[in-house]
Structure formats: structure tokens, C-alpha cells
Amino acid sequence: MKSTVFVTLGITAILQGCATYGTPQNKPTLQDSDLSQSYSYQNSVKRYNSGEVMVLVAFSGGGTRAAAFAYGVMEGMRDQPLESQSYDVSFLDEVDNISSVSGGSFTAAYYGLYGDKLFTDFEQEFLYNDVTTSLLQRFLTPTLWFSSSGITDEAITYYQEELFKGATFADINQTDKPLVVINATDLGTGVRFSYVQEYFDLLCSDISQYPVANAVAASAAVPVFFNPVVLENYGDCGDSNITNLVEQSELNSVAKSTHSSLSHYLDKEQTKYIHLVDGGITDNLGLFSLYDMMAMHGGQEGFFTDMGADLKPYVVVISVDASAKPQNTMGQSVEKPDVTDTISFMTDIQLHRYNDLTKNLIRETLKRNGQAATERGQSVSTYFVDINLNDVTDEERRVSLNNIPTALNLEKEQVDLLVQEGREQLLKNEDFRRFLEDFRKKN
């Protein structure tokens, strides 16, 4: 049934492909606009300076599988107390930043808007919902076939009505919640595009008026099935903060690549529109968003110095990786795999190797930053917490979890299994337990 749904969805996308286009929803920055409190890294300093721990969380892509797995980890963070002589809060209260792509963006954005309502409403409103069928019914409406409205426009309308209720980034801009950075991919430049004011500055646009549903739709817009979400690149409004910072920094190779791609936005004639699709194409883990921003400030120290943020004695990065490795029978037969299986296997190989390289890069960067802080006389302990579907100890359970498809219409039992695994795996994770022990000893 699920494969039939996606085939129908694909046919619908192809039939509409020649007639559909996105209507930009971002507004230009007005001359008298006050962006001093806009939704940005720069203005998130209060989040980073509160509490005793710096916590950065990344949610991967993977449809409802990713959303449910991330939700389970959120439950675990909520249920884990952080106790010291000065205060008693949950670990979730210490989270400063959530970076997300694709399926993980639904969980991240919902929490950014509604806080603890995530734990009372999200399951019924999204996780247990057959979102695929609901979207398919909209896509197959005859009036859509003869309109300029695209499939993604219908998805945005659905997300607006069912999840985000017309909320904009002005609504998600709350100092008592983490900075949620929703990431998409720019098809034109191949660069990751983060929904924060620093990136909107490049487009001379104000993010505060932009709908959250549109950002989530862009982050989860799988190419071919969904048409891109389009942003307009408005006329010259002066130098952007990102451009200035990059030109003054000693860049590593990653930052140079990002800078080169972002520079295209400054050519307003050649790049009038930005076409955004699934954020998982450029970073399926969601880990690179903050790394890129730090690299453009010359590294972690420069980033926090420029922001006016305090470097905390504990820095915890949690990667929630919902990428799956389903079983296949290719090795049991001499027959060649069909085209669909071949493409699937090639994609999986590239995805997992890229994920492994990304995790190693972040892990090593954290280690170096901690050592550098120690050499400067600061005591900083760093922890990389890797939550994924391959570290499941029970073999039968691991196979079941990895065979859950990338879809928006999972069975309730599959959702519950993912939520349970995310929660339990966080609370049992060795690096997470090590942080808790270190924190308690020193507090």
C-alpha cells in the first residue's frame, strides 16, 4: 500500500511538473526595519549564556521515522534531571540550539513553537497521522491540475492548517526556547541554506514575517516528488554580516566552499530566486549548520566572542541519526539488482559514508576546541553523543527499526518503537552518562 501511495505521488508530481512553480513568500527588508531582535545566531546570545551547560542538538532526515526518533530523544532529555547546588532543571531546559533537516524539522519546529505541548499533542497531530494519504488527497484534486499551484504549495497549506497554524519566525523567536535552525538545500548553488536572519540578510529579506510551515516544507521537499520552495533575492541592501565575517577570517576548506556558494546571492541579477529542497541532500544529519557558522567566524572561539556568548565548562553535542540500513538479499543471488534497487543501494552507501565522515569531523572538532580552551586556561569538557539506529543491542529490534521506511505514514507500532528506542538509547548512551557523572562530581 505504501509503495503504491508513493508511486501515485510520483506520477502526480511528474504530471504537474510543467505547470507548477513556487510563489516566494519572503518579504524585503524595509529601510526602517529593526532587526536587532530578529531570529538569528547573533541574537541568540541569551540562550547560550543561560545555565551551566552548552547543548547543541541535531535531528537528521528520514520522514516520520526521523521525527519519531527525535521525539523519543526529546522525551529522554525532558526526563533526565540536571541537579546542582544552584538549580534543578531537566536536561532539555539546557538545550541552546536544535539544527534539523527534512523529517527531523517537524519535531524541531513544533517544539520551537509550542514547547512542552510537543509531549501532549505532537503524536496525534503528526506522528500517528497518515500524512501521505492526506497530502495525496489534496494533490489529486482536479482543480490543482489546471492551476499554477504546486504540490509543495498544497503541502505547505496542510502543514499550516494541521501543525503550525500560520506561525512565522517572529512566533518561534522565544528566548526561553532553543534556537531552532531549519535547514534546506539550494538547488542552484548546492549550498545548505539555514533559516536564520544571517542567511536572509544575503537576500535583503526579513525572516520575522516568513511562515514556519514554508521552511519545514522546504527542508523536507524531496526532489521530483515536491517542487522547490522559492525565495526571492531582493535588491542590494548593503553588506551582510556573513560576508563581512568571512572576508576577515582565516578560512578552512569547508568555510571557503560555503563562502563561495553564498557569494552567488550577492549577484542580484544572476541569482534572482533561490530554489530550496530537502536539507538532507547537503547534510542528512543536520550537524553542519552550526559548524559552518563557526567556521565563518574563524572557529568556535571567534564565533562565541563575536556573539558575546560565554563558553561554558560543558559542551554537549547530540546527533540524532535516523538513517536506516534495511536488509537486502542482493548477496544471496547471482542475478543483478534492478534499477530501483541499484539506485537505492548507491544512495545508502553514499549517505552512510558521508554521515560517518561528518560525525568524525564534529567529534574531532569538539576535541580540538576543548583542548584549545584548556590551553587558554579555561576548563572545558566536551561530549559527542551519537544516537542512531545501528547501535541497537537487540538484533531483532535493530532489524525491525532499520526496516521502517522513509515515509510520512507509519504504523502506530512503528512510531512507538522508534520513540521508545530514542528515549532509552539517550539515557543509556555512554557519552551522555559520562557527562552526567562529570557534571554531578563538579557541582
Secondary structure as GFF3:
##gff-version 3
##sequence-region A 1 443
A	DSSP	alpha_helix	2	16	.	.	.	ID=ss1
A	DSSP	beta_strand	27	28	.	.	.	ID=ss2
A	DSSP	three_ten_helix	42	44	.	.	.	ID=ss3
A	DSSP	alpha_helix	45	49	.	.	.	ID=ss4
A	DSSP	beta_strand	53	59	.	.	.	ID=ss5
A	DSSP	alpha_helix	63	79	.	.	.	ID=ss6
A	DSSP	beta_strand	81	83	.	.	.	ID=ss7
A	DSSP	beta_strand	88	90	.	.	.	ID=ss8
A	DSSP	three_ten_helix	91	94	.	.	.	ID=ss9
A	DSSP	beta_strand	95	101	.	.	.	ID=ss10
A	DSSP	alpha_helix	103	114	.	.	.	ID=ss11
A	DSSP	three_ten_helix	115	117	.	.	.	ID=ss12
A	DSSP	alpha_helix	118	122	.	.	.	ID=ss13
A	DSSP	pi_helix	123	127	.	.	.	ID=ss14
A	DSSP	alpha_helix	131	139	.	.	.	ID=ss15
A	DSSP	alpha_helix	142	145	.	.	.	ID=ss16
A	DSSP	alpha_helix	151	159	.	.	.	ID=ss17
A	DSSP	pi_helix	160	164	.	.	.	ID=ss18
A	DSSP	alpha_helix	169	172	.	.	.	ID=ss19
A	DSSP	beta_strand	179	186	.	.	.	ID=ss20
A	DSSP	beta_strand	192	194	.	.	.	ID=ss21
A	DSSP	alpha_helix	197	202	.	.	.	ID=ss22
A	DSSP	beta_strand	205	206	.	.	.	ID=ss23
A	DSSP	three_ten_helix	207	209	.	.	.	ID=ss24
A	DSSP	alpha_helix	212	219	.	.	.	ID=ss25
A	DSSP	beta_strand	229	232	.	.	.	ID=ss26
A	DSSP	alpha_helix	241	247	.	.	.	ID=ss27
A	DSSP	alpha_helix	253	262	.	.	.	ID=ss28
A	DSSP	three_ten_helix	263	266	.	.	.	ID=ss29
A	DSSP	beta_strand	273	277	.	.	.	ID=ss30
A	DSSP	three_ten_helix	279	281	.	.	.	ID=ss31
A	DSSP	alpha_helix	288	296	.	.	.	ID=ss32
A	DSSP	alpha_helix	300	307	.	.	.	ID=ss33
A	DSSP	beta_strand	314	321	.	.	.	ID=ss34
A	DSSP	three_ten_helix	330	332	.	.	.	ID=ss35
A	DSSP	alpha_helix	339	375	.	.	.	ID=ss36
A	DSSP	beta_strand	381	388	.	.	.	ID=ss37
A	DSSP	alpha_helix	395	402	.	.	.	ID=ss38
A	DSSP	alpha_helix	412	428	.	.	.	ID=ss39
A	DSSP	alpha_helix	430	442	.	.	.	ID=ss40
###
